[in-house]
Amino acid sequence: AMANATNWDKFLLLLWKNWTIQKRHKCQTLFEVLIPVLCFSIVLLIRYQSGPTSVATSTKFEPQSVDLLDRNDFPPAVEFLLAYSPQNIVLEGIVKRAADSLKMTSRGYPNAKSLEVAMINSSIFAGVEFDDSLARYPYPPHEDDPVLAMLEQVLPWIMLFSFFYPCIVMVKHITAEKEKQLKESMKIMGLSSWLQWSAWFAKNMLLLMISISLITVLLCVPLMKNTSILRHSDWTVVWFFLFVYSIATVCFCFMVSVFFNKVTVATRLASLLWMLSIVPFRVISTQYDSLSTLGKIGINLLSNTAMSLGMRSTLHLEANQQGLRWHSMINPVTIEELNVRLVIVMLLVDALLYLAIALYVEQVMPGEYGVAKPWYFPFVSKCFRRKQMSVGFRNQDTRYFEADPVTSNPGIQIRNLRKVFNRSNVAVHGLNLNMYEDQITVLLGHNGAGKTTTMSMLTGMFSPTSGTAYLSGHDIRTDIEGVRQSLGLCPQHNVLFDELTVSEHLRFFARLKGVPRGRLNYEIEKYLQILELTGKRHAQSHTLAGGMKRRLAVGVALCGGSKVVLLDEPTSGMDPSARRALWDLLQQEKKHRTILLSTHFMDEADVLGDRIAIMSGGVLKAVGTPFFLKKSFGTGYRLICVKGPNCDKQLVLDLLRKYISDVRIDTDIGSELSFVLKEDYIRVFQPMLEYLESRMDMCGITSYGISLTTMEEVFLKYDSLLIHSR
């Protein structure tokens, strides 16, 4: 069933999941869309203060006396030469600079007459006689819009604050899925990272597109003073500029989120980085045009700085009554048009760069639950990775290892699997074990025995230090994606989406595992009934009690026909009747599946285990059917006699020894007397018990019963053997 879910199906499914969760946060969604729009309303208020004024005639400037001018009234780079008149502070500075550049000296004279006398009498290289007055060039008819000058300072900040809230919410949602282990669990169920990113991208872009469309209306439609802010710009170009900026913003959020595993840390640092990314614009905005091309590209690598520069150039074009137009974007003439085109290209480059960083860091630092790849992984070809399908293996003390069943097909093969944490803490020592189809294999052990670590390696949550395992023929070290195609998992902690309902969980994971739409409702109903959650189908998972959450988590692992199912302590936190129901469910569902279940409840292992593996200190100590283990640990059957007031223990023992020579009293506590009867004597049990029944009064016992040893006793016996061997 698994292969039926195409990547497109999975993408749509993730999109459905993201939108469903978004719908459950109505206020937050409203804020995400409206905060950018409200921020841009400030621009309208600024526009309301004043409209553009039209100047119809040319502006002519009257000449002014040079004596009245200050040096600052001149452009700084004008060059003049040598002896000059009239003598004043402005001309002195001008001529001195020119003379210095020619390695000459300069000298001033009070008026033209004295300069002429000096020229005749001295060997002056050249003399310059200045007019006594200067005038500015006239200015053609134009429109004057004081709002644009003000917006040049304000608009970049408005943009920055507009997208601040959506950015923080984005980082929060993405990091929350990572923190709750949902991201890795979805990967384990076959949802590759790039699909999860694509769905996040699509959802966030759809929200931002609503915002930027409203912002474009505010900027380009005349709403105040019968005029718009960007009167000369084509609204489609303005929308496109904002659209490209939105792409860069979403990718920026992706990049920030991969570095953190905790929501609180991620959102705080995202806010800080968001604000800091506009600093270069404030620092270099006046010198920007004099930067080299490489310098301009470098400064534009921060999306908010690029956006600010683009906004500034747009406002300059507006002031020149050109505005942003497609033809000026494609064939830029002025420096401002060139700047806007560079900014748009650089915003796309930024988006790709941020995305590349996000995808790379995610592989190298996948957080608490993922498998980290080496830093050089992009350079390693898949062809060079090892391919091995089956390896012979040697087990430890073979007395307690039952031979593997010949007829069954192994769904999981573990080979010399080893995991070391922090170089010295060995969690799993060279584990070798096969688990078979149509069977439930139970992993038994105390807390810290290595059960959860083993399971985490099988799912790809931890990478093994050495050794490997094959799930349905796929190697966990080299083909974890293949492993995940057929895997169902119920981890120790409930991995559920808080905002999704019970039936939505089943729908999501069943579709993910390739259940066709036609069978979907049948599958959901089936599991709701089996899990006894029919009455809670529309309850969001965070409202469920602990035991119900656990049942739902098991349902998620089983639904959709997963071939390999790993259940890590599935019944912890359940009441006895719910545990019993879950046992029945697992017995029903084991056909055509390989189920591995870890537990520390001995009765659970006894009821469910087709084969039981006992682990201690990261080492496999015993494996076999419950029957084999009961035989191996020599406990066999237990005969329990209830003593009367005048019971003769020795007489009972002698009576039993007529049939079983080496029988002994195992416990004698209160009114109970118990004996262990070895398996080998099973054929004499009937005559022995008939004989005992006929002599009950004589021996002073009131009743008796016989039972097979429980797994509890096997485990205790095994524990005591372990202590003796130490």
Secondary structure, DSSP 8 states (H G I E B T S, - for coil): -GGG--HHHHHHHHHHHHHHHHHT-HHHHHHHHHHHHHHHHHHHHHHHH---EEE-S-B----EEGGG--GGGS-TT----SEEES--HHHHHHHHHHHHHTT---EE-SSHHHHHHHHHHS--S-EEE--SEE----B-SEEE-HHHHHHHHHHHHHHHHHTHHHHHHHHHHHHHHHHTTHHHHHHHTT--HHHHHHHHHHHHHHHHHHHHHHHHHHHHS--BTTB-SSSSS-HHHHHHHHHHHHHHHHHHHHHHHHT-SSHHHHHHHHHHHHHHTTHHHHHHTTTGGGS-HHHHHHHTTSHHHHHHHHHHHHHHHHHTT----HHHHHS--SHHHHHHHHHHHHHHHHHHHHHHHHHHHHHH---SSS----TTGGGS-GGGS----------S-GGGB----SSS-EEEEEEEEEEEETTTEEEEEEEEEEEETTEEEEEE--TTSSHHHHHHHHHTSS--SEEEEEETTEETTT-HHHHHTTEEEE-SS----TTSBHHHHHHHHHHHTT--HHHHHHHHHHHHHHTT-GGGTTSBGGGS-HHHHHHHHHHHHHTTT-SEEEEESTTTT--HHHHHHHHHHHHHHTTT-EEEEEES-HHHHHHH-SEEEEEETTEEEEEE-HHHHHHHTT--EEEEEEE-TT--HHHHHHHHHTT-TT--EEEEETTEEEEEE-GGGGGGHHHHHHHHHHTHHHHTEEEEEEEE--HHHHHHHHHHHHHHH-
